[in-house]
């Protein structure tokens, strides 16, 4: 069973009296597909691609070629050479020690191993602080603004939180307008800076406004930047510092968006952003294509940063909580 | 951090030196390193497989001759093979004999189409074409506004009809308008779409059908992983694109996707987008990309950048001054501005092989240059010509005027005297010790 929104967010208080979660409002203009249908559909593609590879290998006799093909399957999913080597070596060792017999057992153990790696640290988002400040950063084009728009909608319509969106991307042409449209769709508060304002001052204003209005959550967008641009990374550190000056524990959550189609450079991205702003979770976006998003496994394995949310499409309901087991099965089952 | 493949191969094959030929074992060891390096560079594993087998064939039995050691020999084979696979010479857009030439941009979400559209428009405008861009992304919020802003920045016409019209109709209308307004080039920006989204891929095919573009460019993020192959194959199958724009090449991704895309579709990579500024866009040179994937720097690009950023007459004047030892602080300021025009110093350094690895973690603060500039600008013209005048009270005035301190002013003048000395040596035909200068500069 995939995780639900209530599994990922830690909130105070009880669900409504009848014990049921309130029905979410229909997102405007969406093609309504069953709750998990879209995710399943996209994961199915992943599965089909790998199924033949893996099954052809694991159900045959174990030989060097078996392990080589398993390696290739993981490499093909963008897991990367070092995490792949780790997984394959572990599985090979268990197999040769005869702890595992038969293809099915090996296959199950493989999924288990991958799940263990994917599940790292605290993968929930604590919303109990008032206001909870969530900072979102990432490389250009990874889906920050879209992720924020969707997150605002979920927090507002499904969890009934009052939300303030801060347009911290003051660099890219029309980024403010893009976020403003999302804010209108989600019906949440919106703070933008004057012309040429810097992100830190927009973040400051948003938190200030949220506190005065007693809003529950502040979501702060930032301009996309490459992790190699030292001055822009320093600017991001400053945004974080300004936030912490207002509320010492904030940002309570710092999310990094990573495009599922990203290759091995994703590891460098996560590492550099983590150094600059202490990333607490990954949003793995664009999982609705044919890319497997295996780089998230490498990030979890080598940096210990958990994936918290996934993006599986452009509709509002296409932002989902991450489920390590489902992700692992999708990688190889 | 990344150790370059060059270094790894040198180490792997170190003991072969002196033996004369490469044995099969040597080759296999080298192939393992090459395979790993290419996979880490995100080259598709199937492409890697066929590539290593062809390199192996060429390397087997190759004699170690001339000045190359075994490591260098293998690097050369790999590099030649990679360059050939990347497509040898640089390609170009196909221009229609009857304008407007229509260029259709396509790609995944977030690959950088809109920015690339603006950059290409600027690039073609710079070559003397009258350019218009058409806004056909009616789906992403504010995408039209983004293109309008970008077009405004580069000073080209933008054809847009908001977001209520159908993209196929907008494209057709824009093509007709470009024709009637006598534009040389129309660049059509489209919405990002997944290669597996049949509905949107079908729309793209319809746009192609409606406007019959002369060039279809697929925009590919340099950071793309193994999936680049699927994306390229699907877009090739649906719209049969003509060339590729690689974006975000200013990062530290090795860009193996470029190799994968070229290998599976045979389409050339035409342009490289290397930064967020609209002038950071250049022709794509396959041989340089081959070096980058292997982690061997990019000397050619640096040389060319320096050439295009440099004014010939100024250079001649400077040379004259150097010979006559008239080089003063005004020239020093000019020099600094020339160099900074080439881009952030860090990206320039990254293009020099050997230095890339050494200085990758050196932090170059561009603001240091701002400080130097403001110190010089706080001097009187006479002081700039004769820095030896700058003593006590003048030094204090300059420090105050530039918002720095006396120490900084002193240091600048000392640095200037040093570089004047170096330049005098160069002008006189002596090669200064560049290594010592680098170390000094990196501090």
HADDOCK unambig.tbl for C-alpha pairs under 7 A between the chains (distance, minus, plus):
assign (segid A and resid 76 and name CA) (segid B and resid 45 and name CA) 6.73 0.50 0.50
assign (segid A and resid 76 and name CA) (segid B and resid 226 and name CA) 5.75 0.50 0.50
assign (segid A and resid 77 and name CA) (segid B and resid 226 and name CA) 6.99 0.50 0.50
assign (segid A and resid 78 and name CA) (segid B and resid 225 and name CA) 6.24 0.50 0.50
assign (segid A and resid 78 and name CA) (segid B and resid 226 and name CA) 6.11 0.50 0.50
assign (segid A and resid 80 and name CA) (segid B and resid 40 and name CA) 6.79 0.50 0.50
assign (segid A and resid 81 and name CA) (segid B and resid 40 and name CA) 6.86 0.50 0.50
assign (segid A and resid 141 and name CA) (segid B and resid 110 and name CA) 3.72 0.50 0.50
assign (segid A and resid 141 and name CA) (segid B and resid 111 and name CA) 6.20 0.50 0.50
assign (segid A and resid 141 and name CA) (segid B and resid 112 and name CA) 6.83 0.50 0.50
assign (segid A and resid 142 and name CA) (segid B and resid 110 and name CA) 6.06 0.50 0.50
assign (segid A and resid 173 and name CA) (segid B and resid 146 and name CA) 4.88 0.50 0.50
assign (segid A and resid 173 and name CA) (segid B and resid 149 and name CA) 6.09 0.50 0.50
assign (segid A and resid 173 and name CA) (segid B and resid 150 and name CA) 6.81 0.50 0.50
assign (segid A and resid 174 and name CA) (segid B and resid 142 and name CA) 5.93 0.50 0.50
assign (segid A and resid 174 and name CA) (segid B and resid 145 and name CA) 5.73 0.50 0.50
assign (segid A and resid 174 and name CA) (segid B and resid 146 and name CA) 4.68 0.50 0.50
assign (segid A and resid 177 and name CA) (segid B and resid 142 and name CA) 5.77 0.50 0.50
assign (segid A and resid 178 and name CA) (segid B and resid 141 and name CA) 4.91 0.50 0.50
assign (segid A and resid 178 and name CA) (segid B and resid 142 and name CA) 4.74 0.50 0.50
assign (segid A and resid 181 and name CA) (segid B and resid 141 and name CA) 6.52 0.50 0.50
assign (segid A and resid 226 and name CA) (segid B and resid 251 and name CA) 6.05 0.50 0.50
assign (segid A and resid 228 and name CA) (segid B and resid 251 and name CA) 5.85 0.50 0.50
assign (segid A and resid 228 and name CA) (segid B and resid 252 and name CA) 6.79 0.50 0.50
assign (segid A and resid 261 and name CA) (segid B and resid 224 and name CA) 5.50 0.50 0.50
assign (segid A and resid 261 and name CA) (segid B and resid 225 and name CA) 5.78 0.50 0.50
assign (segid A and resid 261 and name CA) (segid B and resid 227 and name CA) 6.27 0.50 0.50
assign (segid A and resid 262 and name CA) (segid B and resid 223 and name CA) 5.54 0.50 0.50
assign (segid A and resid 262 and name CA) (segid B and resid 224 and name CA) 4.53 0.50 0.50
assign (segid A and resid 262 and name CA) (segid B and resid 225 and name CA) 5.02 0.50 0.50
assign (segid A and resid 263 and name CA) (segid B and resid 42 and name CA) 5.78 0.50 0.50
assign (segid A and resid 263 and name CA) (segid B and resid 223 and name CA) 5.92 0.50 0.50
assign (segid A and resid 263 and name CA) (segid B and resid 224 and name CA) 5.20 0.50 0.50
assign (segid A and resid 263 and name CA) (segid B and resid 225 and name CA) 3.42 0.50 0.50
assign (segid A and resid 263 and name CA) (segid B and resid 226 and name CA) 6.63 0.50 0.50
assign (segid A and resid 264 and name CA) (segid B and resid 40 and name CA) 6.15 0.50 0.50
assign (segid A and resid 264 and name CA) (segid B and resid 41 and name CA) 6.97 0.50 0.50
assign (segid A and resid 264 and name CA) (segid B and resid 42 and name CA) 6.35 0.50 0.50
assign (segid A and resid 264 and name CA) (segid B and resid 225 and name CA) 6.77 0.50 0.50
assign (segid A and resid 265 and name CA) (segid B and resid 223 and name CA) 6.17 0.50 0.50
assign (segid A and resid 265 and name CA) (segid B and resid 253 and name CA) 5.33 0.50 0.50
assign (segid A and resid 289 and name CA) (segid B and resid 194 and name CA) 6.15 0.50 0.50
assign (segid A and resid 289 and name CA) (segid B and resid 196 and name CA) 6.42 0.50 0.50
assign (segid A and resid 290 and name CA) (segid B and resid 227 and name CA) 6.84 0.50 0.50
assign (segid A and resid 291 and name CA) (segid B and resid 227 and name CA) 5.34 0.50 0.50
